[in-house]
Amino acid sequence: MSQIPDDLKYADSHEWVRLDEDNIATVGITDHAQELLGDLVFIELPTKGAKIAQGEEAGVVESVKAASDIYAPVSGKIIAVNDELVDSPELVNSDPYGDGWLYRVLLEDESELDDMMDSDRYSACLEEE
């Protein structure tokens, strides 16, 4: 069973968002997503300084099994990317909610978080798959 922390918001495309301080959000892919993909071998992250809109493609993760797009769960300006993933994409497999975060975004519209799922809804969504 996948880990689903209670303090995050979830997109149906299997990204998570943690609201940090000063309207900054950290984004990653869920434990469920990394389990489905298998061992990650490459991650393409968005460009620092780029503006991204909710639902847009934000990057790509590639595993030994498949490649999958990462979608932006929220809109805003990319203020940081996890450069460690360039050399160690497996961090997403070992710690998807910690060291395996993908990027940080300065939120354009915090209300977008209201449309995302909480842990209970995300868990129910997984059971329906």
C-alpha positions in Angstrom: 0.0 0.0 0.0 1.3 3.4 -0.9 2.1 6.1 1.6 -0.3 9.0 1.5 0.7 11.8 4.0 -2.2 13.8 5.5 -0.4 17.2 5.2 -0.3 17.3 1.4 -2.7 18.0 -1.5 -2.9 15.6 -4.4 -3.7 15.8 -8.1 -5.5 13.0 -10.0 -2.3 12.9 -12.2 -0.4 11.7 -9.1 1.5 14.8 -8.2 1.5 16.2 -4.6 1.8 19.7 -3.3 3.0 20.9 0.1 2.3 24.5 1.0 5.4 25.9 2.6 5.8 29.5 3.9 5.4 32.7 2.0 3.1 31.3 -0.7 5.7 28.8 -1.8 4.7 25.2 -2.7 6.9 22.1 -3.1 5.8 19.7 -5.8 6.6 16.0 -6.3 5.1 12.8 -7.5 3.3 10.4 -5.2 4.5 7.1 -3.7 1.9 5.4 -5.9 3.2 7.0 -9.0 6.8 6.0 -8.4 5.7 2.5 -7.5 3.9 2.2 -10.9 6.9 3.6 -12.8 9.5 1.4 -11.1 13.2 2.4 -10.8 13.6 5.9 -12.1 16.6 6.5 -14.4 16.1 10.1 -15.7 14.1 13.1 -14.7 13.6 16.3 -16.7 12.6 19.2 -14.5 11.1 22.6 -15.4 13.4 25.5 -15.8 14.0 27.8 -12.8 12.4 31.1 -13.4 9.8 29.7 -15.8 6.1 30.4 -15.3 3.9 27.4 -15.4 0.1 27.1 -15.5 -2.0 24.5 -13.7 -2.4 21.4 -15.8 0.6 22.1 -18.1 3.4 19.6 -18.6 6.1 20.5 -16.1 8.6 17.7 -16.9 9.2 14.0 -17.5 10.2 11.1 -15.4 11.7 8.0 -17.1 12.0 4.6 -15.6 13.3 1.2 -16.8 9.6 0.5 -17.7 8.1 3.7 -19.0 8.3 7.5 -19.4 5.6 9.7 -17.9 4.8 13.4 -18.0 4.7 15.4 -14.9 1.9 18.0 -14.8 1.8 21.2 -12.8 -0.8 20.8 -10.1 -0.6 24.6 -9.4 0.3 27.8 -11.3 3.2 30.1 -10.6 6.8 30.8 -11.1 9.4 28.0 -10.6 11.8 29.3 -7.9 13.8 26.1 -7.3 14.4 22.7 -8.8 15.9 19.6 -7.1 19.2 19.4 -8.9 20.2 16.3 -6.9 17.7 14.4 -9.1 19.8 14.9 -12.2 22.5 12.5 -10.8 20.3 10.6 -8.4 16.7 10.2 -9.9 16.3 7.2 -7.6 15.7 9.6 -4.7 12.1 9.8 -5.9 11.8 6.1 -5.5 13.4 6.0 -2.0 11.9 9.2 -0.6 9.1 10.7 -2.8 7.8 13.0 -0.1 11.2 14.1 1.2 14.5 14.2 -0.7 12.7 13.2 -3.9 10.8 16.5 -4.3 10.9 17.9 -7.9 10.5 21.7 -7.8 9.3 24.7 -5.8 6.9 27.2 -7.1 5.8 30.7 -6.0 2.0 30.3 -6.1 0.1 32.5 -8.4 -3.3 31.6 -7.0 -3.4 29.7 -3.7 -7.1 28.9 -4.2 -6.0 26.3 -6.8 -5.2 24.1 -3.8 -8.8 24.1 -2.9 -9.6 22.0 -6.0 -7.0 19.4 -5.1 -7.7 16.2 -3.2 -6.9 15.6 0.5 -5.3 12.3 1.5 -8.7 10.6 2.1 -10.0 11.5 -1.4 -6.7 10.6 -3.0 -6.7 7.2 -1.3 -10.3 6.6 -2.5 -9.2 7.6 -6.0 -6.4 5.0 -5.9 -8.9 2.3 -4.8 -11.0 3.0 -7.8 -8.1 2.6 -10.3 
